[in-house]
Amino acid sequence: MDRKSTVLVYSLIFIAILLLATPATAATTTVHIARYANDGTTVLNETNVSYQWMMDNLPVMGDGVTHYYHQGPVFKDDPDPVVQEQLRWNPEEDTNIREKDMGAVKGTAVKDLVNLVGGMEPGDTVTIGAVDGFSKTFGYQNVYLPPDRQGPMVITWYREDEGYVPDYSSGMRLIFFADASTNLWGIHAFGNWDWHESADPEYYYYYTQGSERYPTTTGLSVQMVSSIRIHEGADTTLPVTTPSTPSIPLSVLTISSGIIGGLWIVLSRGVPK
């Protein structure tokens, strides 16, 4: 390999390492809450609150000792589609749960946060959005009338082993504080079947693998929450969930562009011997 090629290869490796080493997103410490009219664009009320304000002014959910769990996909198959569907929903709540420990957390109920801008009425929906664009939408009943097996929806800002945001790296995070009545271990686990029994089908979440779909509640746990948007009306169209896509900070792109530009000049002039 000649010297020009060697310089180019090592520079590209350096740029790749730089991009991979740069965090795409960071934990959030404030959330924007807005209530929209049924036209979907008119803002009726809005506010911004920090986690410190939530902690000082609203009821704190969780004690920082009790662990909460969600359930991941259950990868089971069966020739009978009906049996297969039941296996994947896993009513026994005995698979891929203890591996999905959300930690011993504290936070603020979504209900208390939406009430800051006028609350929700039956038929309204609420969309919990992340700083990277990912979002999930939920119905009125899941915010205000959750069964015990679902538990309150909570925006968590503290995790025992990490501390408060921004040290709590995946916070602020949506976690469902389910009770401990529907699993073998007596832990606070929000299972797939718990969600099946608590929500309307349009709010179910599936992990997809090719043409296969696997229910999971981990996919409902929006990380790095930055917005809570309330939409009026029973006929509200559910917002399209935007896949979580890592972003590259402008500073990294600027540095990388400079490196590439410099290489182009060097290579066009020739490498000194």
N, C-alpha and C positions, 0 to 999 in steps of 0.2 A: 504494500500500500504506500503511495507517494505521500509527501508531507501535506499537500493540499487536502487529500482525502482524510488523513489522520486528524488534521485540525478540525475539519467539518464534523467528523464522527464524534470526537470528544466534546465538541461544542453542543451538538444535538443531545448527547447524553446528559450534559450539564443542565440544559434547558428542561429536559424531561424530569430530572430529579427535582429541579426547582418547582415545577408545576405540581408534581405529586406531593411535595413536602408542604405546600401552602394550603392551609385549611380553607375549604370552600365556604363554610358558613360558621357562625358562632352563636352561642346561646343568647337568647333574648332576655331583656330585663324590663321591657315595657310592652304593653299591648294596646292597639287601637280598637275601640269598640264602636260600632255604628249600627243604627237602625235605618233601614231603607223602606220607602213606600213601595206599593205593589207594582210600580212601574220599573222597579229594579235599579233606578239611578238616583232618585231624589232622596237625599239624606235628611231624615226627620230629626235625628239627634245623634251626637257622637261625642266621644271623650277619649283621652289617653290616660292610662294609669300605669304606674310602675309597680314592681313587685313589693317594694317597701311600703307604698301606699296601701296596697291590698292587705299586707300583713298587719298594718296599723289600724285599718278602718273597716275591714270585713272579717267575718268569722273564718278562722283558720281550720282547714280540713286536714286530718292526719296528725299523728303525734311524733313523726320522725323516728319511730321504733317499729311500728307495724309495717310489714312488707306487703306489697300488692303485686299481683301477677296477672298477665294476660295469657292468651293461648295462641300458639303458632299453628301452622297448617298441620293437618293429620294426613300423612301420605299413605292412604289405604285404598285399595282397589277391589272391585268385585264385578263379576260378569253381569249381575243384576243391577241396573242403574239406580233402582230405588234403594237397594241395600247399600250400594256404594255411597250414595248421598248421605245416608244415615251414619255410615262409618266415618265419613269425613266431618260431619257435624259433631260427632263424638259426644252424645248425651251423657256418657259415663264420666266425661271430663277427667280422663286419666292419662292423656298423652300430650307431650310437648307443652307442659304448663310450668313445672318447676324450673325449666330452663329459661323461662321468659319472666324472670324476676325484674319488676320495674323499680325495685328498691323500697327503702323506708323513706317515704316522702311526706312533704307538707305542701299545701297549696290553697287555692281559692275556688269555690264552686262556680261553675259556668253560670248557674242560675243567678248567683249574686252579682256577677259581672254584667250580664245582659240587663238586669234590673236597673243598672246605672243609666241606661239610655231608654228606659220605658218598658223593658221586659218583652215577653212574647205572649201571643194569644194562640189558642188552638188553631192549627192550620199554618202557623208561621214555621219557618225553618231557620236554623242557625248554621253558619259555615265557619269552621275553625281553620284558619290559614297559617301556614308556616312562612318564615322569612324567605325561603327558597321557592315559594309558589305552590307547594303541595297543600292540599286542603281536603277536608271531609265535611259533609253536610249531615245534619241530624234534625229530627222532628221535635216538636214541642213536648211530646210526652216523655222523651228520653232526657230532657233537661229538667222538667218540672215534676213529672210523675214516674220516676224510675222505679221499677220493682227492685226488691232487695238483691236479687241475683245479678242485676246490672250495677246498682249502686249509683251514687252521685257522679256526675261528670266534673272532674277537677283539673284546673290548670295548675300544675305543680311548679314551684319555684325553689324547692329545697329537697335535696337528697342526702341522707345521712353520711354516705361514704364520700361525697363530693362537696357538700356544703350548699350555699346559696348560688343562684345564677349571678354572674356568668361562669363560676367554677363548676356548677352543675351543667355539664357540657351538652346534654340533650334537652335541657330546659329552656324556656318554660315548656312543659309537656302536658298533653292531655292524657289523663289516666282515669280509668273507671274504678271507683272504690267499691267493688263488689263485696258482698258478704261472704261468709265462709261455709255456706250451707250445702253447696252442690258439688263438692269434690271429696276425694278419698282422704285427703290429708288435713282437712279442716283449715286450709289457708284461704286468704282473700283472693280468690282466683276468678277472673272474668273470662269464662269459657265461651267457646264458639256457640254452644247450644244455649247458653245464657243470653247471648245476643239474638239468636234465632227466636227465642221466646219473649224478648223484650222490645224488639224493633219491627217496623214494617219492612217487607222485602226490599224496597228500594234503597234501604240504608245498609243492607248487608255488604260485607267486604270479602273479596276473594283474592287469594294469591293465584296467579295464573301461570301455568307451565305448559306451553304449547296450547292444545285445545282443552286441557284439563283445568278445572277450577277447584280450589281448596279453600273453604271458609277459614278465616282467621280473625282474631280480635287485635293482634299486634298491629295490623295495618290501620286500625282506627286511632292508634295512639300518635297523634300528630306531634312532632318534635319541633322545638324552637318556634313556638307559637308567637305570632306577631299581630294577628288580627282576629276579631270576632265580629261577624257580619250577620245581622238579623234581617230576614226578608219576609215581608208581609204576604199573607194570603195563602189559602189552601191550594191554589193553582200555581204557586210559585215554581218556576222551572229550576231544577237542581243545577247548580253550577257544575261545569265539567271539571273533574279533578285533574290538576296539572301534575304530571310526573315530576318527582323530585330530581332536579338536574343540578349537579355541582356547578358553581359559578367560579370563574377565574378572575381574581381581583385585577383592576386596571393597572396597578403598579407592576404586577408580574408580567402582564402583556407588554407594558412599556419596556421593561428590562429585556424581555425576550426579543422584542422587535429591534432594540438597540444592538443586541448581540448578533442577531442574524444580519442586520445591516452592516455591522463592522466586518463580519466574516465575508460578506459579499465584496466589500472594498478590498480586503486583503487578498482574497482569491483572485479577483479581477486583475490585481497588480502583480500577483505572484508572490510566493512566500520567499523571503530572503534566505539565501544559502549561507 
